[in-house]
Amino acid sequence: MEEANQSVVHEFIFQGLCNSKELQIFLFLSFSILYLMTVVGNLFVVLLIITDPHLHSPMYFLLANLSFVDFCLSSVTTPKLTTDLLKDKKTISFGGCMSQILCVHFFGGGEMVLLVTMAYDRYVAICKPLNYFSIMVRQKCIWLVLISWIIGFLHAMSQLFMILELPFCGPRVVDSFFYDIPLVLKLACMDINTLRMLINADSGILATTCFIVLLISYTYILVTVRLRSEGGASKALSTCTSHITVLVLFFGPCIFIYLWPVSITWVDKFLAVFYTVVTPLLNPAIYTLRNNDIKKAVKKLVNQHVKSME
């Protein structure tokens, strides 16, 4: 079967997002700008948190890791998506397909667990403020981040192992701009109903479980603070709104793509673009625009740069 994989189908062809040359040029410019903003925004957050001593706390340590994961996740698909817009024939090798699947699920699965870790951090900070720094010690934070990477890796490998030996004997045209498992299954020349159920269960269970845990966590935080003080609800809501916004933007497309029974091509393409291009850009913007400590650190950095120029 491995021989069939590599001898019959060496590469796959992407149909891309559209066929209009004018629209492709417009999308090329748009996605190039978005990707540049994503790289600069996420890496700026990481470097700012590393260099500013006032941001050396558990919450910002987790935020720096989230920004790094978003940078990696966007870099898996967006550069090829952007360059393919200028090509007449959009191809990717069999190995490139498998690598793309591995990386998307590695970083995507890791980010899901990392968002749960960030919810736990907010729970301790808001519900147990006096014990926050004794609970969220540096070693524990490092382990929580490592666990998110490990779970992401195990999830990605489990997905890859289930599709690596599939026979592909044609067709080899993919109606999308990157290679993901639902598209792989459509090209396999065998009955894949059972395999599709297993793969959807694997991804669906991880995404749905993390999403439900996050909803319960933030609901509990808001209810707890509301019961403690009348003005506490608005303060807690302000603190958690950015987290809730990110989890909805991140998990919404994932759950729809893997659990929705009906596949609509243009909807799948839109959600894939949103998931891989837009969300990694929105995350640093959402967190930084609502965070006073980040704003102060940026102002301090700008002032230092201005003084050095004088």
Secondary structure as UniProt FT lines:
FT   HELIX           2..8
FT   STRAND          11..14
FT   HELIX           21..51
FT   HELIX           53..55
FT   HELIX           58..84
FT   TURN            85..86
FT   STRAND          90..93
FT   HELIX           94..127
FT   HELIX           129..131
FT   HELIX           132..135
FT   HELIX           138..163
FT   TURN            164..165
FT   STRAND          173..174
FT   HELIX           181..187
FT   HELIX           193..228
FT   TURN            230..231
FT   HELIX           232..259
FT   HELIX           265..273
FT   HELIX           274..278
FT   HELIX           279..289
FT   HELIX           292..309
//
